[in-house]
Amino acid sequence: SKKEMRLSITSVCIDGYLDFICTVGAELFAEEENNQAPTPPAWDASVREFEENLRKSSEFKLKRDHDLMVKANQFLVTLMKSFDEWQRNNGLLKNHKFDSSLLELNLKGRTFDKLVLPKIKKQLLEDNIFSIISNSKKLKSMGVETNRGIMLAGPPGVGKSLTIDAIISKINCTVLYANHRAVVSGTAWLFDIARRYAPTVLILEDIDALGITSQRSLGSGGPMSTLLNCMDGIESNDGVITIATSNHPEHLDWALVNRPGRFDIRLDYPYPDKKVLKEIFEIKLKPFDCENEVNLDKLIQKVPKGFTGSHIHDVVNQANYICVQSLNGSQSYKLTQKSLEDALERTIHNFKVFLNERKLSPQDLTGTDESVDSLFM
């Protein structure tokens, strides 16, 4: 504007959509009176009187006010376009990690070294997330699409959320995390934000919450249809990598899980076997002092099928709760075989209660098809 002025900018959020109302005094855009027209000759009183009357006329005032409003409006449109462009590249959300409420994520700090995952699966994550993000400009210059969809599928507790946490910790770009409620209520808005601040990793937790248990033709599918259109519809998702988790991928619409362009890669997480559970045990115990006689093989032999990394995490926590009571004035303690066995028995008891309530046996907890998943082990 080349002049000092005051702007009033009000943000308005309605149903998850953010808009701005920008106000400025139109008088600020009035040109200097001396620049309006040449001054009539002093001797010509009739001309001066005519122009003075014209200036005072309502018609002149209306036109002047209209011209000032047009100038002010043009200035504000240009200003907001410039601000929008700046915001996309330098705004507070650019290259930050936040949730669907635009609040900064409070991460647990879990990384890939705390995750027992086959090398091929880690490589798939590397190729389809980290490599694309770090080389996005080069790929775009070559005409290669930089949007991908990755599905993490498997029963609760097997490492999907841990993988998400590790991805967020490692990635260096904009991250937008949405829980199941945000997925249901604001899918279109989530993709709008993800596109705006691309390259972006958009995380959709538990898309089973969309409520689709059959094909769309057999029931209501509004939220799922929105997701289908957002992932591969009219608008470009260049620079947006979508990662979703599902406990029941077999219930999701085929157009979502069986069509490249939406979810291109699927990583299945079966219930871990005893070898994997032992590795998880070792990772979970690493931060703590243990007595020499701790025998993990003996503990693992008691673990029933269907146990997950979440169960092991709880066992280690409970063992700490048991041992901390024996401090007796000292500042440290060590986890013992007995504390771990007692904690394991408690967790197994709760696990059996869960199975009995649902009239299940450990053999019923198949998760994903392990014969298929073994190709990636």
N, C-alpha and C positions, 0 to 999 in steps of 0.2 A: 504493500500500500504506500510505502515511502512516507508514512506519517504515523505518529503515535496514536493508538486507538485502544479501546477496551472491547474485548469480545466476551460474550456470555455463551458458554457451551454446556449444554445439559445432556447427559446420557440417559436414555430411556430403554429399559429392558422389559419386553412384553413377550411372555411365553417362550423365553429363551433367546429371543432375537434382540440384538442390540442396535439402537439407532441414536442419532445425535440431532439435537436442535441447536442451531447456531444463530446468534443474534448480534447485530452490530448497528450503531446509529447511522442512519442514511445520510445525515448532515455531514458526516466525515468525508463524504465523497463529492461535496459541493466544490466546484472550482472557484478560484478567487474571482470576485466580482469584476476586477479589472480585466480579466481574461474573457469575459462574456461577450463584450462587443465594444467597438470604439466609442469613446465619449463624444457626444454630439457637440457641435460648436456652441460656445457659451452664448453667442448672440441670438441663437435660434431657440428662444424660450418656448415656442410652441412645440418643437420637437421634444425637448426635455419634458415638458408637461405631459405629452402623449405617452412617452415611454414610461414615465413614472406611474401614470394611470394604468398602463398595461401591466406593469410589474405588480401592481396591487390587485389586479383583477383576479378573480377566482380561477379563470381558465389558465392563466399563467401559473398560478400556484399549483394547480392539479398537474399540469404538464411537468413542472419542475420537480414535484414530489415523485411523479412517476419515473422520471429520468434518474433521480437519485436512487430510488428503489431498485431499478434495473441495474445500475452500477454496483450497488451494494450486493445484490443477489449474484451478479457475475463474479464479484470478488470472492464471496463466500463459497460458491461452487468450485472455483479454481483453488481456493484455500483447502477445502475438504478433499479434493482430488489429490492435491499435493501431500496432504497429511496422510491420506489412505495409502499412497504409494510409499511414503516414508515408514508408515506403521508396518507394512508387510515385510519390509527389509530390515528395520531397526527398532520395531516396537518392543514393548515389555514382554510379549509372548514369544517373540522370535527366538528360536534356539533355547527355549526354556521348557521345563517339564511340569505340566499342570493337569488338573482334572477337569471334568465337565462343568464345574462351577468356576473355572478359571483361577483356582487356588493352587499354589505350588505343592507338588507332591512331596510328602514326607516319607522318603524311601527307607527301607530296612537295610539297604546297603549290601544285599546278597549278590554275589558275583558267580561267574561260571565255574570258578574253582570250588564252589560249594554245591555244585550240581553234578550228579552222576548221570551223564548223558552220553550215548554212543558217539564216536567220532564222526560218523556220517551225518548224524543229526546236527551236530555242531557245525559241520561244514555246510549243510543246507541253510542254516541260519546265517552263516558268514556270507554265502553267495547271494542270498535273497534279501538280506537286510543291510548288513554293514558294508559290503562291497558296493551296493547300489548307492547308499547314502554318501559314502566317501568319494565316489566317482560319478556323481549325478550330472555334473556339468559336462564331463567328457561323453557320457552316454547320450545326453540330450543332443550334443553337437553332432553325434553320429546318427541321430534319428531313432535311437533305441528307447522304448517305453521304460519309464522308471517307476511305474506303479505295480505293486505286487500284493497278493493276498495270501496269508499264511494261517492255517487252522491248526490249533493245538487241541487234540482230542483225547479224552480218556476220563476215567472215574475221578472223583475228588481225592485229593491228597497225594497224587502221583508225581507232581512236579511242574504242572502247567504254570501256576502262579509264580513259582520259584524261577522258572525260565523267563517269564515276563519281567520279573524284578531284575534278573541278570541283564536282560536286553536293555532295560531302561538305564541301568547303571553304566553300561558300556557305551551306549549310543551317544553321538554328539550332534544332535539336531533337535528340532521341535518335537516334543512328545505330548500327545493328548490321550489321557487315560479316561475311559468311561466304564462305570460299573453297570450292572444289569438294568438298573432303573433308568439311567441316562440313555442306554441303548434303546429301550422301549419308547421313551418319551421324546427323544431328540436326535434321531439318527441323521436326518437331513442337515440339521444345524452342526452336528459334529463334523460331517464331511466338509461343510462350508468352511469351518475354522481350519480344518486340516489342509484344505487346498490353499487357503489364504496364506498360511505360514510354511508352506512346503519349502524344502523337503521335510516331511513329517512322518513320524510313526504314530499311527492311530491304533489304540488298543481297545478292543471291545470285549470286556469280560462277560462270560456266561451268556452267549447269544441264545441259549435255550430259553431264556426269559422272554423271547419274542413270542413264545406260546405256540409254536407250530409243531404239531405232533403228526401231521399228515400233509399231503400235497395241498397246495392252495385251493385247488378245485373242490376239495372235500371239506373245506372249512374256512374260517376267517384268516386272512393272510396279509392284512394291511401293513403292519410293521415289517414283516418279512419282505413284502413287495417293495417297500421303501428302501430297505437295505440292498435288495437286488438292483434297483435303479441307481442307487448312489454308487455302488461298486463298479457297475459297468453299464451306465446309461448314456445320456446325451453329453453330460459335462465331463471334461477330461480330469482324470485323477493323477496326472503326471506329478511325480514326486511324493505321492502318498502311498505308504506301505501300511496295509491294514493287517493287524494280527488279532485273531479272535480265539476265544477258548470255548469249548463245549464239552459237557459231560455226556451228552447223548447225541452224537453226530448222526446216528442212524435215523433220528426223527426229523432231521432238518430237510428243507426243500432240496430236491435234486439239482435244481437250477443254481443253488448256492454252493453245494459241496462237490458237484460233479461237472463243473464247467470252468475251464481255464479262462482267466479274465476277471474272475471273482476270487475264489480261493484256489490259487495255482499250486500251492504246496500244502500237504497235510502231514503233520507229525503226530503219530499215535503214541500214547503213553500207557503201556499195559501195567498191570500190577507187578511190582518188582519181585524178582526171584531172590533166593537167599544170598546169592553172591552179591547182588546189587544192594540188598539190605545191609550186608556187612560193610560195604563201602560207605553207605550212608551213615552207619553207626560210627565208623572211623572219623568221618568228617565232623559229625555232631560232637564227638568226644574230644576233638583236637584242642579246643580252647581250654579244657579243664585238666587238672592233675588227676591221674588215676593210679590206684595201687597196682603193683607189679602183677598180682595174681588175677587181674581182670582177664577173663577168657571170653572173647566175643563169639567164638565158634559155639561154645556151650549155650550162650544166650540165643544165637540165631537158630539153633535147633528147636527151640521152644516156640518160635514165631510161626503163627498160622498163615495159611494162604490168604491173601487179601490185605495183609499189613502193608502200610505205605510209609513213605518218608515222614509224613506227618505223625504217624504213630511213634516212629523212632525218636523224633524230636520231643514228643511228650514224655517218652521213657527217660530221656536224658534230663529233662527238666525235673521230673519227679524224683530222680535219683539225687539231684542237687538239693531238693527240698528236704529229703531224708537226711542227707549227710550234714547239712548246715546246722542241724540241731545238736550235733556232737562237738561243736567248737570248743566249749568249756574254756572260754577266755582266749583261745588262740586266734590268730588272724587268718588261718588258712585250713583247708581240709582237702581230702582226696576222695574221689569216688571209689567205692568198693564194689566187689563182685556182688555182695549181698544187696547193696542198695539198688544196683541195676536190676538184679533178679526180682526184688520186691516191686520195683517200679514197673518192670515188664509184666508181672502178674496182674497188677492193677489195670494196666492198659489192655491186656488180653481179656480180663473180666469184662471191661466196658465194651470191648469189641464183640464178645460173645452175647452180651445183652442186646446189642444192636442186631446181631444175626437172628437171635430168637424172636425178637419183636416182629421181624419181617419174615419169619419162617424160612430163613435161608441157611445154607451151609457154605463153608469157605469155597467149595467147588463151584457154587453159583456165581461167585464174583469173578467173572471172566474178563471184565473190562473190554479191551479191544482184542482183536484176533492176534494172539501172540505169534502164530505161525507166519502171518504176514509181516508183523513188526520185526521178526527175527532177521529179516533181510537187512534191517538198518542197525542191527546190534553190533 
